[in-house]
Amino acid sequence: MRKKVNLSVMLKDFALAMTNAAREGFPIVPKYVYLSRRHRCNRCTTSSTCPVCNCVLKFKCSLATEKCPIDHWLKYDQKKMTPKEYDQEVRKKEEEMKNQE
């Protein structure tokens, strides 16, 4: 179910995301991480926007400074982990979430 968000909230969230990305130099994730993120997004939607925050997934999944609003994927720091290590960390987080249910 799509969350209704008004335009001012969307613009505020977009401005915050762009400010964070600019502060870090607009880091883009490697293709492997992008595809991993999009695959996880497809669990919630087949649309091009997030059903939770209404962000455009193409951009949200591309920026290393962004994270899923419901923790399906995390912020990516290429200085701290390789794409495969990132994927393992996300899988570990998913397992923890399943065990809490």
C-alpha positions in Angstrom: 0.0 0.0 0.0 1.4 3.4 -1.0 1.9 5.9 1.7 0.4 9.3 0.9 3.1 12.0 1.2 2.5 15.6 0.4 4.7 17.5 -1.9 6.4 19.6 0.8 7.5 16.5 2.7 8.8 14.9 -0.5 10.8 18.1 -1.4 12.2 18.3 2.2 13.3 14.6 2.1 14.8 15.1 -1.4 16.7 18.2 -0.2 18.0 16.4 2.8 19.2 13.4 0.7 20.9 15.7 -1.8 22.6 17.6 1.0 23.9 14.4 2.5 25.1 13.2 -0.9 26.7 16.5 -1.7 28.6 16.5 1.7 30.1 13.1 0.7 30.8 14.1 -2.9 27.8 12.3 -4.5 29.1 8.8 -4.0 27.5 6.3 -6.4 27.3 2.6 -5.4 28.9 -0.1 -7.6 26.5 -1.9 -10.0 26.4 -5.0 -7.9 25.2 -3.0 -4.9 22.6 -1.1 -7.0 21.2 -4.3 -8.4 21.1 -5.9 -4.9 19.2 -2.8 -3.6 16.7 -2.8 -6.5 16.1 -6.6 -6.1 15.1 -5.9 -2.5 12.9 -3.0 -3.5 11.0 -5.3 -5.9 9.7 -7.1 -2.8 7.6 -4.1 -2.0 6.8 -2.6 -5.4 7.0 -3.0 -9.1 6.7 0.7 -9.5 9.6 3.1 -10.1 9.0 4.8 -6.7 9.2 3.6 -3.2 5.8 2.8 -1.6 7.1 3.9 1.8 8.9 7.2 1.1 7.8 7.9 -2.5 11.5 8.4 -3.6 12.5 7.6 -7.1 14.2 4.2 -6.8 16.6 4.7 -9.6 18.2 7.6 -7.7 17.7 6.4 -4.2 19.3 3.0 -4.9 22.2 4.7 -6.7 23.4 7.0 -3.9 25.7 5.4 -1.4 24.5 7.8 1.3 20.9 6.5 1.1 19.3 3.6 3.0 15.9 1.9 2.8 13.3 3.5 5.1 12.3 0.0 6.3 15.8 -1.4 6.5 15.7 -3.8 3.5 19.1 -2.3 2.6 21.7 -0.2 4.3 23.9 2.9 3.6 26.9 1.8 1.6 30.4 2.9 2.6 32.9 1.8 0.0 35.8 2.7 2.2 34.7 0.2 4.8 33.4 -2.8 2.8 33.4 -4.4 -0.6 30.1 -4.9 -2.5 30.1 -8.6 -1.5 30.7 -7.7 2.2 27.9 -5.2 1.9 25.6 -7.8 0.6 26.5 -10.2 3.4 25.8 -7.4 5.9 22.4 -6.8 4.4 21.6 -10.5 4.4 22.6 -10.7 8.1 20.3 -7.8 8.9 17.5 -9.5 7.0 18.0 -12.7 9.1 17.9 -10.7 12.3 14.7 -9.0 11.2 13.1 -12.4 10.4 14.1 -13.8 13.8 12.4 -10.8 15.6 9.1 -11.6 13.9 
